[in-house]
Amino acid sequence: MTAAFRTRYELSPAQARRVTAEFLAAHPTPRGRFVCAVAGPDTPLADVGRALERQVFQHTFGNDAAVMAAEYGPYEANSLFFLVIDRRRGVPAGVARMIESTGRGVKTIDDAPEHIGVDVETILAAHGMDGGLVWDCATLAVLPKYRGGRSSLIVSSMLYRTFLVIGRRRGIRHAVSMLDRGAYRNIGLMGTPLEPLAGSGPFAYLGSPENRAVYMDFPAIAPAVAAQAAVHRRAGRLRLSALRPSGLRRMLTRRVAATVSERVGTGKDIDELIVVPV
């Protein structure tokens, strides 16, 4: 479906700041540096999200505004944006886009046959997608300044948790996505149960040399991620092996992963920071 409204992938910093400032003034939250707003496709916040998508994807994969508009234009009207805003700086920090349909009509399933050699009917049958609502996790982009240190954990964790909270409210049954190597590794480490779409392997896609098409049983995600927190916590306990540099790194990685999995799986310290504007 083509959007009946004008979408923008090029916003100036001043324009983005104005839109985010208007949102923050209208939706003050009781605490926290960050807030995650849920925005429909025809809202000013959605354009802030699109501009952030374009900025990150152009830097990482070379996808400029024209490429983004061509690739996502057919799905704009069915898109929902999660936008994490840095309240201290008054700027967007990260964004995720969901495309909603009932199997056909989401980008991952529409694009997959060309890359994995399996037709749409076979893909849908392989995962029992027989009419329930499907979310395509179409994009997830975090600005570089929010990828290091503590802020990187909270920004990405808020995007993942909002996906689970809002998806549950909307009755989502299935989720699919195209994941580059880094995203596939990080989301898998969090405990998300990922299945290769129709048994497919990696392939090049939209500037990513190693991409995977994946399926997720949506109701199973939150319990699996919450359970993974305990697994990481046990693996992150102090042992003699941690005296070696490599052991120390693994221990610290597990402890960080435990925090992320707990936040995403349970909503600890995050759920009250998710705002759905009326």
LINWOSUL-V828346 format. One record per helix or strand of 3 or more residues. SS is the DSSP state (@ for helix, = for strand). FROM is the first residue (numbers start at 0). LEN is the number of residues. If there is no record, write none. Layout:
ss:SS from:FROM len:LEN
ss:SS from:FROM len:LEN
//
This chain:
ss:@ from:12 len:14
ss:= from:33 len:7
ss:@ from:43 len:18
ss:@ from:64 len:14
ss:= from:78 len:8
ss:= from:90 len:11
ss:@ from:106 len:10
ss:@ from:119 len:7
ss:= from:133 len:9
ss:@ from:143 len:3
ss:@ from:149 len:20
ss:= from:173 len:7
ss:@ from:180 len:9
ss:@ from:196 len:3
ss:= from:202 len:3
ss:= from:207 len:10
ss:@ from:217 len:18
ss:@ from:239 len:4
ss:@ from:244 len:22
ss:@ from:270 len:3
ss:= from:273 len:3
//
